[in-house]
């Protein structure tokens, strides 16, 4: 691959090490989300507040996560991947402790916002690490392996969260998050190698504007990122409505809800496992339409089941499983596509792409809250996001190949 002056002269970490570190970094955000969701109905009672107020703890988490990515990625381009990761994980740890002792729902909302700010570094730095050292099919393989490991955490987190809450109360969930923060700091310190040299010009206001201007002017970047946003953003949106559908409408306990959510994360995990051997035979880009077909199937089934009968576990989580399985086929290629053309500003590209994903989740969750009825919201918002992903991919695949190649060469 082409070596740039900002990167080390040869890969200082293997594909496997980058995959493991990247997966741990990127997983902290979804795990912090999935651990928390089983506790939402109980937190409504604990604070004597409303569902809308508790949903704000998710919405503000999304907001902090999305907005902070716009800064932590470029900061890591200029200051280095490791010091920026330490700083933001410090914010995450303080916020987790604040959530444990929060006496009011308002303070809990503030703590969740700060948790989102701190967790944002995981997405930005993990993908930038991959682009620092690898590209094209190597990058797709790493993204896939990160997806496999990433799926394991959120797959188990709702179950762990539900059981923890029943055994030790909802406060203990935030102690688990605090421990996760310390583990990540330890791994970054002793296992991760720095992959860029310090260059303060990249974090000047002018440098930031130039980086984001270049990205926003690129149809190739915007389209590939929007395909991922419509796919992955739907999972974040589901997190705001599924607890109230499955526990309040279907009647599951928190522990049962945690096991039920395995149909989402488990299917994403299964999809990632299915993709891995296929990447040895075909290009990652050839798998994208397969994934979008599963996303379309999940969207259609959601519309049908939620509009023809009262919600049941199978009628809700079956379509969600199809959707999640498809996401695993879409992510490796489209995340690689959004980063490959921009080696000099990989952190900024990773940040803006991640911002679009979380922004999609925030927008979808906000629209769901405005609709009010979680069942109706699920049947409208999720299929709409799947449609956006499919339509955008049809546009992306028509972009002139020479134009994309010229960007990559540049």
C-alpha positions as CSV (number, residue, x, y, z in Angstrom):
1,X,0.0,0.0,0.0
2,X,1.0,3.6,-0.3
3,X,3.0,4.9,2.7
4,X,2.4,8.5,3.8
5,X,4.7,10.6,5.9
6,X,2.2,10.8,8.7
7,X,2.1,7.0,9.2
8,X,4.8,4.7,10.5
9,X,6.9,3.2,7.6
10,X,5.4,-0.3,8.0
11,X,2.5,-1.9,9.9
12,X,3.5,-2.0,13.6
13,X,0.5,-4.2,14.5
14,X,-0.8,-7.3,12.8
15,X,-4.3,-7.6,11.3
16,X,-5.4,-9.6,14.3
17,X,-4.1,-7.2,16.9
18,X,-5.7,-4.2,15.1
19,X,-8.9,-6.2,14.8
20,X,-9.0,-7.0,18.5
21,X,-8.0,-3.6,19.7
22,X,-10.4,-1.9,17.3
23,X,-13.3,-4.2,18.3
24,X,-12.8,-3.4,22.0
25,X,-12.7,0.3,21.3
26,X,-15.7,0.4,19.0
27,X,-17.7,-1.9,21.3
28,X,-17.7,0.4,24.3
29,X,-20.4,2.6,22.8
30,X,-22.9,-0.1,21.8
31,X,-22.2,-2.0,25.1
32,X,-22.9,1.1,27.1
33,X,-26.2,1.3,25.2
34,X,-27.2,-2.3,25.4
35,X,-26.3,-2.8,29.1
36,X,-28.5,0.1,30.0
37,X,-31.7,-0.5,28.0
38,X,-33.2,-3.3,30.2
39,X,-33.1,-0.8,33.1
40,X,-35.1,1.9,31.4
41,X,-38.6,1.0,32.6
42,X,-37.3,0.5,36.2
43,X,-35.5,3.9,36.1
44,X,-38.9,5.5,35.2
45,X,-40.2,4.1,38.5
46,X,-37.1,4.8,40.5
47,X,-37.1,8.5,39.8
48,X,-40.8,8.8,39.6
49,X,-40.5,10.3,36.2
50,X,-41.9,9.7,32.7
51,X,-40.9,7.4,29.8
52,X,-40.1,10.6,27.8
53,X,-37.6,11.7,30.4
54,X,-35.8,8.4,30.5
55,X,-35.7,8.2,26.7
56,X,-33.8,11.5,26.9
57,X,-31.0,9.6,28.6
58,X,-30.7,7.7,25.4
59,X,-31.2,10.7,23.1
60,X,-28.6,12.7,24.9
61,X,-26.2,9.7,24.9
62,X,-26.6,9.6,21.1
63,X,-26.1,13.4,20.9
64,X,-22.9,13.3,22.9
65,X,-21.6,10.3,21.0
66,X,-22.4,11.8,17.6
67,X,-21.1,15.4,18.2
68,X,-17.9,14.3,20.1
69,X,-16.9,12.2,17.1
70,X,-16.5,15.4,15.0
71,X,-13.7,16.4,17.4
72,X,-12.0,13.3,18.7
73,X,-11.2,11.9,15.2
74,X,-9.4,15.0,14.0
75,X,-7.7,15.4,17.4
76,X,-6.3,12.0,17.0
77,X,-5.0,12.9,13.6
78,X,-3.0,15.8,15.1
79,X,-2.1,14.6,18.6
80,X,-1.9,10.9,18.1
81,X,-4.4,8.0,18.6
82,X,-3.2,7.0,22.1
83,X,-3.4,10.3,24.0
84,X,-6.8,11.2,22.6
85,X,-8.1,7.8,23.5
86,X,-6.9,8.2,27.1
87,X,-8.5,11.6,27.4
88,X,-11.9,10.6,26.2
89,X,-12.0,7.3,28.1
90,X,-11.2,9.4,31.2
91,X,-14.4,11.4,30.5
92,X,-16.3,8.1,30.0
93,X,-15.1,6.8,33.4
94,X,-16.0,10.0,35.3
95,X,-19.4,10.0,33.6
96,X,-20.0,6.4,34.6
97,X,-19.3,7.2,38.2
98,X,-21.5,10.2,38.1
99,X,-24.4,8.0,36.8
100,X,-23.9,5.6,39.8
101,X,-24.5,8.4,42.3
102,X,-27.0,10.5,40.3
103,X,-29.8,11.6,42.7
104,X,-32.1,12.9,39.9
105,X,-33.0,11.9,36.4
106,X,-31.7,15.3,35.2
107,X,-28.2,14.4,36.5
108,X,-28.5,11.0,35.0
109,X,-29.3,12.6,31.6
110,X,-26.2,14.7,32.0
111,X,-24.0,11.7,32.9
112,X,-25.3,9.8,29.9
113,X,-24.5,12.7,27.7
114,X,-20.9,12.7,29.0
115,X,-20.7,9.0,28.6
116,X,-21.6,9.4,24.9
117,X,-18.9,12.0,24.6
118,X,-16.2,9.7,26.1
119,X,-17.3,6.6,24.2
120,X,-17.2,8.4,20.9
121,X,-13.4,8.0,20.7
122,X,-13.8,4.2,20.2
123,X,-15.5,4.5,16.9
124,X,-13.3,7.3,15.5
125,X,-9.9,5.8,16.6
126,X,-10.7,2.2,15.8
127,X,-11.5,2.8,12.2
128,X,-8.7,5.3,11.8
129,X,-6.2,2.7,13.1
130,X,-7.3,0.3,10.4
131,X,-6.9,3.0,7.7
132,X,-3.5,4.0,9.1
133,X,-2.1,0.5,8.4
134,X,-4.3,-1.3,5.9
135,X,-6.6,-0.6,3.0
136,X,-9.0,-2.3,0.4
137,X,-9.5,-6.1,1.0
138,X,-7.2,-6.2,4.1
139,X,-9.3,-3.4,5.6
140,X,-12.5,-5.2,4.7
141,X,-11.3,-8.3,6.5
142,X,-10.4,-6.4,9.6
143,X,-13.7,-4.6,9.6
144,X,-15.4,-8.0,9.4
145,X,-13.4,-9.4,12.2
146,X,-14.1,-6.3,14.3
147,X,-17.8,-6.8,13.5
148,X,-17.6,-10.4,14.8
149,X,-16.0,-9.4,18.1
150,X,-18.2,-6.3,18.3
151,X,-21.4,-8.4,18.0
152,X,-20.4,-10.6,20.9
153,X,-20.4,-7.7,23.4
154,X,-23.8,-6.1,22.5
155,X,-25.2,-9.7,22.1
156,X,-24.5,-10.5,25.7
157,X,-24.8,-7.0,27.2
158,X,-28.7,-6.9,27.4
159,X,-28.7,-10.3,29.1
160,X,-25.9,-9.2,31.5
161,X,-27.7,-5.9,32.1
162,X,-31.0,-7.6,32.8
163,X,-29.5,-10.1,35.2
164,X,-27.3,-7.5,36.9
165,X,-30.3,-5.2,37.5
166,X,-32.4,-8.0,39.0
167,X,-29.5,-9.1,41.3
168,X,-28.0,-5.7,42.3
169,X,-30.2,-3.0,41.0
170,X,-29.8,-0.6,38.0
171,X,-26.9,1.3,39.7
172,X,-24.6,-1.7,39.3
173,X,-24.9,-1.5,35.5
174,X,-22.9,1.7,35.6
175,X,-20.3,0.1,37.7
176,X,-19.8,-2.5,34.9
177,X,-19.4,0.4,32.5
178,X,-16.8,1.9,34.8
179,X,-14.8,-1.3,34.8
180,X,-15.0,-1.5,31.0
181,X,-13.4,1.9,30.8
182,X,-10.5,0.9,33.0
183,X,-9.9,-2.3,30.9
184,X,-9.8,-0.3,27.7
185,X,-7.3,2.2,29.1
186,X,-5.1,-0.8,30.2
187,X,-5.2,-2.3,26.7
188,X,-4.4,0.9,25.0
189,X,-1.5,1.6,27.3
190,X,0.2,-1.8,27.0
191,X,-1.0,-3.3,23.7
192,X,-1.7,-0.5,21.2
193,X,1.0,1.1,19.2
194,X,0.9,4.7,18.0
195,X,0.3,4.9,14.2
196,X,0.6,8.6,13.4
197,X,3.1,11.4,14.2
198,X,2.0,14.5,16.0
199,X,1.0,17.2,13.5
200,X,-0.7,20.2,15.2
201,X,-1.6,21.8,11.9
202,X,-4.3,19.2,11.5
203,X,-6.2,20.4,14.5
204,X,-6.1,24.1,13.7
205,X,-9.5,25.6,12.8
206,X,-8.3,26.0,9.2
207,X,-7.1,22.4,9.1
208,X,-10.4,21.0,10.5
209,X,-12.4,23.1,8.1
210,X,-10.3,21.9,5.1
211,X,-10.6,18.3,6.2
212,X,-14.4,18.3,6.6
213,X,-14.9,20.5,3.5
214,X,-13.0,17.9,1.5
215,X,-15.2,15.1,2.9
216,X,-18.5,16.9,2.5
217,X,-17.6,17.7,-1.1
218,X,-17.1,14.1,-2.0
219,X,-20.2,12.2,-3.2
220,X,-18.3,9.0,-2.8
221,X,-17.7,9.6,0.9
222,X,-21.2,10.9,1.6
223,X,-23.0,8.1,-0.3
224,X,-20.9,5.3,1.3
225,X,-21.4,6.8,4.7
226,X,-25.1,7.2,4.3
227,X,-25.5,3.6,3.3
228,X,-23.8,2.6,6.6
229,X,-25.8,5.2,8.5
230,X,-29.2,3.9,7.2
231,X,-28.1,0.4,8.1
232,X,-26.4,0.8,11.5
233,X,-28.4,3.8,12.5
234,X,-31.5,1.6,12.6
235,X,-30.0,-0.5,15.3
236,X,-29.4,2.6,17.5
237,X,-33.0,3.7,16.8
238,X,-34.3,0.3,17.8
239,X,-32.6,0.7,21.2
240,X,-34.9,3.6,22.0
241,X,-38.2,1.7,21.3
242,X,-37.6,-2.1,21.8
243,X,-37.5,-1.9,25.6
244,X,-40.9,-0.4,25.7
245,X,-42.3,-2.7,23.1
246,X,-40.9,-6.0,24.5
247,X,-41.4,-5.2,28.2
248,X,-44.4,-3.0,28.3
249,X,-46.4,-4.4,25.4
250,X,-45.2,-8.0,25.0
251,X,-44.7,-8.4,28.8
252,X,-41.1,-9.6,29.1
253,X,-39.1,-9.3,32.3
254,X,-35.8,-7.4,32.1
255,X,-33.9,-10.7,32.0
256,X,-36.2,-12.1,29.3
257,X,-35.7,-8.9,27.3
258,X,-32.0,-9.4,27.5
259,X,-32.3,-12.9,26.1
260,X,-34.7,-11.7,23.4
261,X,-32.2,-9.1,22.2
262,X,-29.9,-12.0,21.3
263,X,-32.0,-12.3,18.2
264,X,-30.7,-8.9,17.1
265,X,-27.0,-9.1,18.1
266,X,-26.9,-12.9,17.5
267,X,-28.1,-12.5,13.9
268,X,-25.5,-9.7,13.3
269,X,-22.9,-12.1,14.8
270,X,-24.1,-14.9,12.5
271,X,-24.0,-12.6,9.5
272,X,-20.4,-11.5,10.3
273,X,-19.3,-15.2,10.6
274,X,-21.0,-15.9,7.2
275,X,-19.2,-13.0,5.6
276,X,-15.7,-14.0,6.7
277,X,-15.1,-17.1,4.5
278,X,-16.9,-15.3,1.6
279,X,-14.3,-12.5,1.7
280,X,-11.7,-15.0,0.6
281,X,-13.6,-15.8,-2.5
282,X,-15.4,-12.6,-3.6
283,X,-14.9,-8.8,-3.1
284,X,-16.5,-7.3,-0.1
285,X,-18.4,-4.9,-2.4
286,X,-20.2,-7.9,-4.1
287,X,-21.7,-8.8,-0.7
288,X,-23.4,-5.4,-0.2
289,X,-26.5,-6.1,-2.3
290,X,-26.9,-9.4,-0.5
291,X,-27.0,-7.6,2.8
292,X,-29.4,-5.0,1.5
293,X,-31.8,-7.8,0.4
294,X,-31.9,-9.0,4.0
295,X,-32.5,-5.4,5.2
296,X,-35.3,-5.1,2.7
297,X,-36.8,-8.3,3.9
298,X,-36.6,-7.3,7.5
299,X,-38.2,-3.9,6.7
300,X,-41.1,-5.5,4.8
301,X,-41.8,-8.0,7.6
302,X,-41.8,-5.3,10.2
303,X,-44.4,-3.3,8.3
304,X,-46.5,-6.4,7.8
305,X,-46.4,-7.9,11.3
306,X,-46.7,-4.7,13.3
307,X,-49.8,-3.6,11.3
308,X,-51.7,-6.9,11.2
309,X,-51.6,-8.2,14.8
310,X,-50.6,-7.2,18.3
311,X,-46.8,-7.4,18.8
312,X,-45.2,-10.6,19.9
313,X,-41.5,-11.5,20.5
314,X,-41.2,-13.3,17.2
315,X,-43.1,-10.8,15.2
316,X,-40.9,-8.0,16.4
317,X,-37.5,-9.7,16.7
318,X,-37.8,-12.0,13.7
319,X,-37.7,-9.0,11.2
320,X,-35.1,-7.3,13.4
321,X,-32.9,-10.4,13.0
322,X,-33.2,-10.3,9.2
323,X,-32.2,-6.6,9.3
324,X,-29.2,-7.2,11.6
325,X,-28.0,-10.2,9.5
326,X,-27.9,-7.9,6.4
327,X,-26.0,-5.2,8.2
328,X,-23.0,-7.6,8.6
329,X,-22.8,-7.9,4.8
330,X,-23.0,-4.2,4.2
331,X,-20.5,-2.8,6.8
332,X,-17.1,-4.1,5.7
333,X,-17.2,-2.8,2.2
334,X,-19.0,0.5,2.9
335,X,-16.9,1.5,5.9
336,X,-13.7,0.7,3.9
337,X,-15.1,2.8,1.0
338,X,-15.7,5.8,3.2
339,X,-12.1,5.8,4.6
340,X,-9.9,4.4,1.7
341,X,-9.8,7.7,-0.3
342,X,-8.6,9.8,2.6
343,X,-5.4,8.5,4.2
344,X,-4.2,11.9,5.4
345,X,-7.4,12.6,7.3
346,X,-8.5,9.1,8.3
347,X,-9.5,10.3,11.8
348,X,-11.7,13.0,10.4
349,X,-13.2,10.6,7.8
350,X,-13.9,8.0,10.5
351,X,-15.4,10.7,12.8
352,X,-17.7,12.2,10.2
353,X,-18.9,8.7,9.0
354,X,-19.5,7.7,12.7
355,X,-21.3,11.0,13.3
356,X,-23.6,10.2,10.4
357,X,-24.4,6.8,11.9
358,X,-25.1,8.1,15.3
359,X,-26.9,11.1,13.9
360,X,-29.2,8.7,12.0
361,X,-29.8,6.9,15.3
362,X,-30.5,10.1,17.1
363,X,-32.8,11.4,14.3
364,X,-34.6,8.0,14.1
365,X,-35.0,7.9,17.9
366,X,-36.3,11.5,18.0
367,X,-38.9,10.8,15.3
368,X,-39.9,7.7,17.2
369,X,-40.4,9.7,20.3
370,X,-42.5,12.3,18.4
371,X,-44.7,9.5,17.0
372,X,-45.3,8.4,20.6
373,X,-46.6,4.9,20.1
374,X,-43.4,2.7,20.1
375,X,-45.0,-0.1,17.9
376,X,-46.1,2.4,15.3
377,X,-42.7,4.1,15.4
378,X,-40.9,0.8,14.9
379,X,-43.1,0.0,11.9
380,X,-42.5,3.3,10.3
381,X,-39.0,4.6,11.1
382,X,-36.9,1.3,10.7
383,X,-38.3,0.5,7.3
384,X,-37.7,4.1,6.2
385,X,-34.0,3.9,7.3
386,X,-33.6,0.6,5.4
387,X,-35.1,2.3,2.3
388,X,-32.6,5.1,2.6
389,X,-29.7,2.7,2.7
390,X,-30.9,0.8,-0.4
391,X,-31.6,3.9,-2.5
392,X,-28.3,5.5,-1.5
393,X,-26.4,2.4,-2.5
394,X,-28.0,2.4,-5.9
395,X,-26.7,5.9,-6.3
396,X,-23.2,5.1,-4.9
397,X,-22.7,2.2,-7.3
398,X,-23.3,4.5,-10.3
399,X,-20.5,6.9,-9.3
400,X,-17.8,6.9,-12.0
401,X,-15.1,4.4,-11.1
402,X,-12.3,6.7,-12.4
403,X,-13.5,9.5,-10.1
404,X,-13.2,7.2,-7.0
405,X,-9.8,5.9,-8.2
406,X,-8.5,9.5,-8.7
407,X,-9.5,10.3,-5.1
408,X,-7.7,7.2,-3.8
409,X,-4.6,8.1,-5.8
410,X,-4.7,11.6,-4.4
